[in-house]
């Protein structure tokens, strides 16, 4: 699953109108307040580690058919927020993605039967990152190009207040060339392009967000994403796509993350939690090309 800020080519924000007036000390129309609030809901402003667990399902969508439940899914993310001053923050994060049985208790077996093709597929669990993102009043930026225009600019997100809760919504789309060429990887590649859309909401206590004495706040997340077929599903350019539907929450301490979720992540990367933000950088498709060979049609 690609993060909303993971694409370096062709990314756009979908809908960025502020929908609440000033609430306490938080002004949702102020880019400086937006950058601060985004960082606080993403991690801890005191620079300590933050953990975010998302679990849910992957559905398949094909023209003329009802959606099909394909797999369960878990994303365990570790991140650290660094306050750079002048309203800007650096978010460093890394994730382990695990495809699971529907009840999310175990990894998907290595002989998973694809309900669309009837073929036996071997799931590809993977690590992504560490990635780095600048959060500024001028929008999201790549640390290597801080002078480049941000996105969105000015940085104003569509916030929503529901009673004593505040909702941060971030909707985005991304496009980039596929690392798996359809000529070399006919069953793994969706074609020359990778396209995805992400719709994410994070919910937390409004009082915690407005309180300057609190460095981090607990949040609950809801994410729906659409993207191309996963390469290990061997769907090639068959019309259709997958959809991720997850719910998650943040944790201040690794010991508070459910043991079964830690176990699933460590089955993919045994030493992940030793130094998750110091591991070599990697991405899903890069790892796939190293670990697998093109399947025979």
C-alpha positions as YAML, in Angstrom:
chain: A
units: angstrom
residues:
- id: 1
  name: UNK
  ca: [0.00, 0.00, 0.00]
- id: 2
  name: UNK
  ca: [1.48, 3.36, -1.01]
- id: 3
  name: UNK
  ca: [1.48, 6.25, 1.41]
- id: 4
  name: UNK
  ca: [-0.28, 9.43, 0.39]
- id: 5
  name: UNK
  ca: [3.05, 11.17, 0.15]
- id: 6
  name: UNK
  ca: [4.98, 8.29, -1.38]
- id: 7
  name: UNK
  ca: [4.88, 9.32, -5.03]
- id: 8
  name: UNK
  ca: [7.51, 11.61, -6.50]
- id: 9
  name: UNK
  ca: [5.68, 12.13, -9.79]
- id: 10
  name: UNK
  ca: [2.14, 13.19, -10.38]
- id: 11
  name: UNK
  ca: [0.65, 13.60, -6.90]
- id: 12
  name: UNK
  ca: [-2.34, 15.82, -6.19]
- id: 13
  name: UNK
  ca: [-4.55, 16.67, -3.26]
- id: 14
  name: UNK
  ca: [-8.27, 16.01, -3.60]
- id: 15
  name: UNK
  ca: [-10.45, 18.60, -1.86]
- id: 16
  name: UNK
  ca: [-8.73, 20.97, 0.57]
- id: 17
  name: UNK
  ca: [-11.43, 23.30, 1.80]
- id: 18
  name: UNK
  ca: [-11.50, 24.16, 5.52]
- id: 19
  name: UNK
  ca: [-14.90, 23.33, 7.00]
- id: 20
  name: UNK
  ca: [-14.63, 24.59, 10.59]
- id: 21
  name: UNK
  ca: [-14.02, 28.00, 12.09]
- id: 22
  name: UNK
  ca: [-11.44, 28.79, 14.75]
- id: 23
  name: UNK
  ca: [-11.72, 26.37, 17.68]
- id: 24
  name: UNK
  ca: [-9.93, 27.43, 20.84]
- id: 25
  name: UNK
  ca: [-6.32, 28.13, 19.89]
- id: 26
  name: UNK
  ca: [-6.54, 26.23, 16.60]
- id: 27
  name: UNK
  ca: [-7.30, 28.15, 13.41]
- id: 28
  name: UNK
  ca: [-7.92, 25.66, 10.55]
- id: 29
  name: UNK
  ca: [-7.46, 28.41, 7.96]
- id: 30
  name: UNK
  ca: [-3.91, 29.20, 9.16]
- id: 31
  name: UNK
  ca: [-1.18, 27.18, 7.34]
- id: 32
  name: UNK
  ca: [1.11, 27.46, 10.39]
- id: 33
  name: UNK
  ca: [-1.58, 25.90, 12.59]
- id: 34
  name: UNK
  ca: [-2.22, 23.21, 9.97]
- id: 35
  name: UNK
  ca: [1.42, 22.13, 9.86]
- id: 36
  name: UNK
  ca: [1.58, 21.97, 13.67]
- id: 37
  name: UNK
  ca: [-1.70, 20.06, 13.97]
- id: 38
  name: UNK
  ca: [-0.77, 17.62, 11.19]
- id: 39
  name: UNK
  ca: [2.55, 16.82, 12.87]
- id: 40
  name: UNK
  ca: [0.93, 16.41, 16.29]
- id: 41
  name: UNK
  ca: [-1.66, 13.96, 14.94]
- id: 42
  name: UNK
  ca: [1.05, 12.08, 13.05]
- id: 43
  name: UNK
  ca: [3.51, 11.53, 15.89]
- id: 44
  name: UNK
  ca: [5.04, 13.08, 18.99]
- id: 45
  name: UNK
  ca: [6.38, 16.64, 18.95]
- id: 46
  name: UNK
  ca: [9.02, 15.79, 21.56]
- id: 47
  name: UNK
  ca: [10.90, 13.58, 19.08]
- id: 48
  name: UNK
  ca: [10.07, 10.21, 20.64]
- id: 49
  name: UNK
  ca: [9.02, 7.18, 18.62]
- id: 50
  name: UNK
  ca: [5.38, 6.74, 17.67]
- id: 51
  name: UNK
  ca: [3.68, 3.56, 16.46]
- id: 52
  name: UNK
  ca: [0.58, 3.29, 14.29]
- id: 53
  name: UNK
  ca: [-1.20, 0.01, 13.58]
- id: 54
  name: UNK
  ca: [-3.75, -0.31, 10.77]
- id: 55
  name: UNK
  ca: [-5.69, -3.50, 10.07]
- id: 56
  name: UNK
  ca: [-8.41, -4.33, 7.60]
- id: 57
  name: UNK
  ca: [-9.20, -5.94, 4.28]
- id: 58
  name: UNK
  ca: [-8.30, -5.88, 0.62]
- id: 59
  name: UNK
  ca: [-11.18, -6.17, -1.82]
- id: 60
  name: UNK
  ca: [-11.03, -6.87, -5.53]
- id: 61
  name: UNK
  ca: [-13.06, -4.85, -8.03]
- id: 62
  name: UNK
  ca: [-13.73, -5.96, -11.61]
- id: 63
  name: UNK
  ca: [-16.14, -4.50, -14.17]
- id: 64
  name: UNK
  ca: [-19.60, -6.06, -14.01]
- id: 65
  name: UNK
  ca: [-18.91, -7.93, -10.74]
- id: 66
  name: UNK
  ca: [-19.58, -7.36, -7.06]
- id: 67
  name: UNK
  ca: [-16.48, -6.70, -4.93]
- id: 68
  name: UNK
  ca: [-14.69, -9.79, -3.61]
- id: 69
  name: UNK
  ca: [-12.87, -10.15, -0.30]
- id: 70
  name: UNK
  ca: [-9.32, -11.12, -1.18]
- id: 71
  name: UNK
  ca: [-7.17, -10.92, 1.96]
- id: 72
  name: UNK
  ca: [-6.76, -9.39, 5.37]
- id: 73
  name: UNK
  ca: [-4.10, -6.71, 5.77]
- id: 74
  name: UNK
  ca: [-1.86, -5.15, 8.41]
- id: 75
  name: UNK
  ca: [0.39, -2.10, 8.26]
- id: 76
  name: UNK
  ca: [2.57, -1.42, 11.30]
- id: 77
  name: UNK
  ca: [4.27, 1.95, 11.00]
- id: 78
  name: UNK
  ca: [7.00, 3.49, 13.16]
- id: 79
  name: UNK
  ca: [7.76, 7.19, 12.91]
- id: 80
  name: UNK
  ca: [9.54, 10.08, 14.58]
- id: 81
  name: UNK
  ca: [8.70, 13.79, 14.28]
- id: 82
  name: UNK
  ca: [11.50, 16.37, 14.48]
- id: 83
  name: UNK
  ca: [10.63, 20.02, 15.13]
- id: 84
  name: UNK
  ca: [12.73, 22.08, 12.72]
- id: 85
  name: UNK
  ca: [11.50, 25.45, 13.93]
- id: 86
  name: UNK
  ca: [9.67, 28.18, 11.98]
- id: 87
  name: UNK
  ca: [6.57, 26.00, 11.80]
- id: 88
  name: UNK
  ca: [8.20, 23.09, 9.95]
- id: 89
  name: UNK
  ca: [8.63, 19.45, 10.94]
- id: 90
  name: UNK
  ca: [10.48, 16.42, 9.59]
- id: 91
  name: UNK
  ca: [8.61, 13.11, 9.66]
- id: 92
  name: UNK
  ca: [10.77, 9.97, 9.31]
- id: 93
  name: UNK
  ca: [8.78, 6.76, 9.00]
- id: 94
  name: UNK
  ca: [9.03, 3.09, 8.07]
- id: 95
  name: UNK
  ca: [6.37, 0.38, 7.75]
- id: 96
  name: UNK
  ca: [5.94, -3.38, 7.54]
- id: 97
  name: UNK
  ca: [3.07, -4.61, 5.38]
- id: 98
  name: UNK
  ca: [1.59, -8.06, 5.96]
- id: 99
  name: UNK
  ca: [-1.12, -9.79, 3.96]
- id: 100
  name: UNK
  ca: [-3.18, -12.00, 6.25]
- id: 101
  name: UNK
  ca: [-6.06, -14.42, 6.42]
- id: 102
  name: UNK
  ca: [-9.41, -12.57, 6.71]
- id: 103
  name: UNK
  ca: [-9.48, -12.60, 10.53]
- id: 104
  name: UNK
  ca: [-5.94, -11.11, 10.54]
- id: 105
  name: UNK
  ca: [-4.63, -13.77, 12.92]
- id: 106
  name: UNK
  ca: [-1.99, -15.26, 10.60]
- id: 107
  name: UNK
  ca: [-0.03, -14.52, 7.47]
- id: 108
  name: UNK
  ca: [-1.74, -15.44, 4.23]
- id: 109
  name: UNK
  ca: [-0.51, -18.94, 3.28]
- id: 110
  name: UNK
  ca: [2.11, -19.27, 0.58]
- id: 111
  name: UNK
  ca: [-0.30, -21.19, -1.62]
- id: 112
  name: UNK
  ca: [-3.13, -18.63, -1.70]
- id: 113
  name: UNK
  ca: [-5.69, -19.32, -4.42]
- id: 114
  name: UNK
  ca: [-6.60, -16.26, -6.46]
- id: 115
  name: UNK
  ca: [-10.42, -16.28, -6.76]
- id: 116
  name: UNK
  ca: [-10.27, -14.45, -10.09]
- id: 117
  name: UNK
  ca: [-7.80, -16.69, -11.91]
- id: 118
  name: UNK
  ca: [-7.90, -19.92, -9.90]
- id: 119
  name: UNK
  ca: [-4.10, -19.83, -9.88]
- id: 120
  name: UNK
  ca: [-1.95, -20.39, -6.80]
- id: 121
  name: UNK
  ca: [-0.20, -17.18, -5.78]
- id: 122
  name: UNK
  ca: [2.63, -16.63, -3.31]
- id: 123
  name: UNK
  ca: [2.01, -13.46, -1.23]
- id: 124
  name: UNK
  ca: [4.81, -10.93, -0.96]
- id: 125
  name: UNK
  ca: [4.99, -9.28, 2.47]
- id: 126
  name: UNK
  ca: [7.41, -6.38, 2.62]
- id: 127
  name: UNK
  ca: [9.00, -3.43, 4.39]
- id: 128
  name: UNK
  ca: [8.92, 0.12, 3.05]
- id: 129
  name: UNK
  ca: [11.10, 3.06, 4.02]
- id: 130
  name: UNK
  ca: [12.55, 4.72, 5.96]
- id: 131
  name: UNK
  ca: [11.04, 7.69, 4.16]
- id: 132
  name: UNK
  ca: [11.31, 11.36, 5.09]
- id: 133
  name: UNK
  ca: [8.74, 14.09, 4.62]
- id: 134
  name: UNK
  ca: [8.89, 17.80, 5.35]
- id: 135
  name: UNK
  ca: [5.69, 19.23, 6.83]
- id: 136
  name: UNK
  ca: [5.67, 23.00, 6.31]
- id: 137
  name: UNK
  ca: [3.18, 25.89, 6.14]
- id: 138
  name: UNK
  ca: [3.84, 25.76, 2.37]
- id: 139
  name: UNK
  ca: [2.74, 22.11, 2.21]
- id: 140
  name: UNK
  ca: [4.48, 18.74, 2.04]
- id: 141
  name: UNK
  ca: [8.00, 18.81, 0.62]
- id: 142
  name: UNK
  ca: [10.82, 16.38, -0.08]
- id: 143
  name: UNK
  ca: [13.80, 17.01, 2.27]
- id: 144
  name: UNK
  ca: [16.15, 16.85, -0.72]
- id: 145
  name: UNK
  ca: [14.28, 19.74, -2.39]
- id: 146
  name: UNK
  ca: [13.05, 22.08, 0.37]
- id: 147
  name: UNK
  ca: [13.05, 25.00, -2.06]
- id: 148
  name: UNK
  ca: [10.50, 23.33, -4.35]
- id: 149
  name: UNK
  ca: [6.81, 24.31, -4.15]
- id: 150
  name: UNK
  ca: [4.85, 22.44, -1.50]
- id: 151
  name: UNK
  ca: [1.64, 20.50, -1.97]
- id: 152
  name: UNK
  ca: [-0.95, 21.71, -1.10]
- id: 153
  name: UNK
  ca: [0.20, 25.32, -0.91]
- id: 154
  name: UNK
  ca: [-0.84, 27.01, 1.30]
- id: 155
  name: UNK
  ca: [-1.08, 24.06, 3.68]
- id: 156
  name: UNK
  ca: [-4.76, 24.09, 4.63]
- id: 157
  name: UNK
  ca: [-6.55, 20.77, 5.20]
- id: 158
  name: UNK
  ca: [-10.30, 20.04, 5.42]
- id: 159
  name: UNK
  ca: [-10.85, 19.71, 9.18]
- id: 160
  name: UNK
  ca: [-14.09, 18.63, 10.80]
- id: 161
  name: UNK
  ca: [-15.22, 18.98, 14.43]
- id: 162
  name: UNK
  ca: [-17.62, 16.35, 15.78]
- id: 163
  name: UNK
  ca: [-18.45, 17.21, 19.38]
- id: 164
  name: UNK
  ca: [-15.23, 16.93, 21.38]
- id: 165
  name: UNK
  ca: [-13.41, 15.18, 18.52]
- id: 166
  name: UNK
  ca: [-11.50, 16.68, 15.60]
- id: 167
  name: UNK
  ca: [-11.09, 14.91, 12.26]
- id: 168
  name: UNK
  ca: [-8.09, 15.48, 10.00]
- id: 169
  name: UNK
  ca: [-8.83, 14.45, 6.44]
- id: 170
  name: UNK
  ca: [-6.16, 13.95, 3.79]
- id: 171
  name: UNK
  ca: [-7.24, 12.81, 0.35]
- id: 172
  name: UNK
  ca: [-4.69, 12.38, -2.41]
- id: 173
  name: UNK
  ca: [-3.95, 10.68, -5.69]
- id: 174
  name: UNK
  ca: [-0.63, 9.62, -7.18]
- id: 175
  name: UNK
  ca: [0.82, 8.54, -10.49]
- id: 176
  name: UNK
  ca: [4.26, 7.25, -11.34]
- id: 177
  name: UNK
  ca: [5.92, 4.99, -13.91]
- id: 178
  name: UNK
  ca: [5.84, 1.30, -13.00]
- id: 179
  name: UNK
  ca: [9.11, -0.33, -11.96]
- id: 180
  name: UNK
  ca: [7.81, -3.58, -13.46]
- id: 181
  name: UNK
  ca: [7.71, -3.30, -17.24]
- id: 182
  name: UNK
  ca: [4.85, -5.23, -18.86]
- id: 183
  name: UNK
  ca: [7.29, -6.69, -21.40]
- id: 184
  name: UNK
  ca: [9.54, -8.26, -18.76]
- id: 185
  name: UNK
  ca: [6.87, -8.84, -16.09]
- id: 186
  name: UNK
  ca: [3.66, -9.55, -18.07]
- id: 187
  name: UNK
  ca: [1.76, -11.15, -15.17]
- id: 188
  name: UNK
  ca: [3.05, -8.87, -12.41]
- id: 189
  name: UNK
  ca: [2.84, -5.49, -14.14]
- id: 190
  name: UNK
  ca: [-0.39, -3.47, -14.48]
- id: 191
  name: UNK
  ca: [1.18, -1.64, -17.42]
- id: 192
  name: UNK
  ca: [3.46, 1.34, -17.83]
- id: 193
  name: UNK
  ca: [1.83, 3.35, -15.03]
- id: 194
  name: UNK
  ca: [0.92, 2.94, -11.36]
- id: 195
  name: UNK
  ca: [-2.12, 4.93, -10.25]
- id: 196
  name: UNK
  ca: [-3.61, 5.13, -6.77]
- id: 197
  name: UNK
  ca: [-5.96, 7.21, -4.64]
- id: 198
  name: UNK
  ca: [-6.02, 7.47, -0.85]
- id: 199
  name: UNK
  ca: [-8.72, 8.76, 1.48]
- id: 200
  name: UNK
  ca: [-7.55, 8.97, 5.09]
- id: 201
  name: UNK
  ca: [-9.12, 10.40, 8.24]
- id: 202
  name: UNK
  ca: [-7.47, 10.67, 11.66]
- id: 203
  name: UNK
  ca: [-9.63, 11.36, 14.69]
- id: 204
  name: UNK
  ca: [-8.50, 12.62, 18.10]
- id: 205
  name: UNK
  ca: [-9.54, 14.70, 21.09]
- id: 206
  name: UNK
  ca: [-9.92, 18.38, 20.22]
- id: 207
  name: UNK
  ca: [-8.74, 19.35, 23.70]
- id: 208
  name: UNK
  ca: [-5.50, 17.40, 23.22]
- id: 209
  name: UNK
  ca: [-4.83, 19.04, 19.87]
- id: 210
  name: UNK
  ca: [-5.38, 22.53, 21.32]
- id: 211
  name: UNK
  ca: [-3.32, 21.87, 24.48]
- id: 212
  name: UNK
  ca: [0.26, 23.17, 23.98]
- id: 213
  name: UNK
  ca: [1.46, 21.18, 27.00]
- id: 214
  name: UNK
  ca: [0.71, 17.83, 25.29]
- id: 215
  name: UNK
  ca: [3.39, 16.65, 22.83]
- id: 216
  name: UNK
  ca: [1.44, 13.74, 21.33]
- id: 217
  name: UNK
  ca: [-2.16, 12.66, 21.13]
- id: 218
  name: UNK
  ca: [-3.83, 9.31, 20.60]
- id: 219
  name: UNK
  ca: [-5.54, 9.08, 17.23]
- id: 220
  name: UNK
  ca: [-7.79, 6.63, 15.44]
- id: 221
  name: UNK
  ca: [-7.46, 6.32, 11.67]
- id: 222
  name: UNK
  ca: [-9.73, 5.27, 8.83]
- id: 223
  name: UNK
  ca: [-8.29, 4.68, 5.36]
- id: 224
  name: UNK
  ca: [-9.72, 3.69, 2.01]
- id: 225
  name: UNK
  ca: [-7.33, 3.34, -0.91]
- id: 226
  name: UNK
  ca: [-7.57, 2.17, -4.49]
- id: 227
  name: UNK
  ca: [-4.63, 0.97, -6.55]
- id: 228
  name: UNK
  ca: [-3.51, -1.43, -9.25]
- id: 229
  name: UNK
  ca: [-3.48, -5.17, -8.72]
- id: 230
  name: UNK
  ca: [-0.58, -6.26, -6.49]
- id: 231
  name: UNK
  ca: [2.26, -7.87, -8.49]
- id: 232
  name: UNK
  ca: [2.13, -11.17, -6.61]
- id: 233
  name: UNK
  ca: [-1.54, -11.61, -7.56]
- id: 234
  name: UNK
  ca: [-0.36, -12.14, -11.17]
- id: 235
  name: UNK
  ca: [-3.33, -10.28, -12.64]
- id: 236
  name: UNK
  ca: [-1.31, -8.39, -15.24]
- id: 237
  name: UNK
  ca: [-3.45, -5.90, -17.13]
- id: 238
  name: UNK
  ca: [-6.78, -7.59, -16.44]
- id: 239
  name: UNK
  ca: [-9.32, -4.74, -15.99]
- id: 240
  name: UNK
  ca: [-9.97, -3.92, -12.34]
- id: 241
  name: UNK
  ca: [-8.19, -2.85, -9.18]
- id: 242
  name: UNK
  ca: [-7.94, -3.47, -5.44]
- id: 243
  name: UNK
  ca: [-9.26, -1.44, -2.53]
- id: 244
  name: UNK
  ca: [-7.80, -1.26, 0.98]
- id: 245
  name: UNK
  ca: [-10.22, -0.61, 3.84]
- id: 246
  name: UNK
  ca: [-8.54, -0.23, 7.23]
- id: 247
  name: UNK
  ca: [-8.99, 1.11, 10.73]
- id: 248
  name: UNK
  ca: [-6.08, 1.89, 13.02]
- id: 249
  name: UNK
  ca: [-4.80, 3.66, 16.09]
- id: 250
  name: UNK
  ca: [-1.57, 5.12, 17.42]
- id: 251
  name: UNK
  ca: [0.52, 3.92, 20.35]
- id: 252
  name: UNK
  ca: [3.14, 5.80, 22.36]
- id: 253
  name: UNK
  ca: [4.92, 2.61, 23.45]
- id: 254
  name: UNK
  ca: [5.82, -0.49, 21.46]
- id: 255
  name: UNK
  ca: [4.72, -2.62, 24.41]
- id: 256
  name: UNK
  ca: [1.14, -1.41, 23.94]
- id: 257
  name: UNK
  ca: [0.91, -2.73, 20.38]
- id: 258
  name: UNK
  ca: [-0.99, -6.06, 20.35]
- id: 259
  name: UNK
  ca: [1.39, -9.03, 20.53]
- id: 260
  name: UNK
  ca: [-0.15, -10.74, 17.51]
- id: 261
  name: UNK
  ca: [0.49, -7.64, 15.40]
- id: 262
  name: UNK
  ca: [4.12, -7.46, 16.52]
- id: 263
  name: UNK
  ca: [4.50, -11.14, 15.69]
- id: 264
  name: UNK
  ca: [3.14, -10.66, 12.18]
- id: 265
  name: UNK
  ca: [5.53, -7.76, 11.52]
- id: 266
  name: UNK
  ca: [8.54, -9.63, 12.91]
- id: 267
  name: UNK
  ca: [7.78, -12.61, 10.68]
- id: 268
  name: UNK
  ca: [8.44, -10.28, 7.74]
- id: 269
  name: UNK
  ca: [11.40, -8.34, 9.21]
- id: 270
  name: UNK
  ca: [12.75, -10.08, 12.36]
- id: 271
  name: UNK
  ca: [14.94, -7.15, 13.49]
- id: 272
  name: UNK
  ca: [12.57, -4.37, 12.43]
- id: 273
  name: UNK
  ca: [11.99, -2.94, 15.90]
- id: 274
  name: UNK
  ca: [15.68, -2.86, 16.83]
- id: 275
  name: UNK
  ca: [16.30, 0.24, 14.71]
- id: 276
  name: UNK
  ca: [13.36, 0.70, 12.31]
- id: 277
  name: UNK
  ca: [14.42, 4.16, 11.15]
- id: 278
  name: UNK
  ca: [18.07, 3.21, 10.54]
- id: 279
  name: UNK
  ca: [17.50, 0.35, 8.09]
- id: 280
  name: UNK
  ca: [18.48, 0.73, 4.41]
- id: 281
  name: UNK
  ca: [15.83, 2.47, 2.32]
- id: 282
  name: UNK
  ca: [13.59, 0.22, 0.25]
- id: 283
  name: UNK
  ca: [10.25, 0.11, -1.54]
- id: 284
  name: UNK
  ca: [7.83, -2.69, -2.38]
- id: 285
  name: UNK
  ca: [8.55, -3.02, -6.10]
- id: 286
  name: UNK
  ca: [12.31, -2.77, -5.63]
- id: 287
  name: UNK
  ca: [12.20, -5.61, -3.12]
- id: 288
  name: UNK
  ca: [9.90, -7.61, -5.37]
- id: 289
  name: UNK
  ca: [12.33, -7.37, -8.29]
- id: 290
  name: UNK
  ca: [15.18, -8.55, -6.05]
- id: 291
  name: UNK
  ca: [13.27, -11.45, -4.52]
- id: 292
  name: UNK
  ca: [11.22, -12.76, -7.45]
- id: 293
  name: UNK
  ca: [11.60, -13.66, -11.10]
- id: 294
  name: UNK
  ca: [8.95, -13.01, -13.75]
- id: 295
  name: UNK
  ca: [6.22, -15.64, -13.63]
- id: 296
  name: UNK
  ca: [5.70, -17.71, -16.75]
- id: 297
  name: UNK
  ca: [2.42, -16.96, -18.57]
...
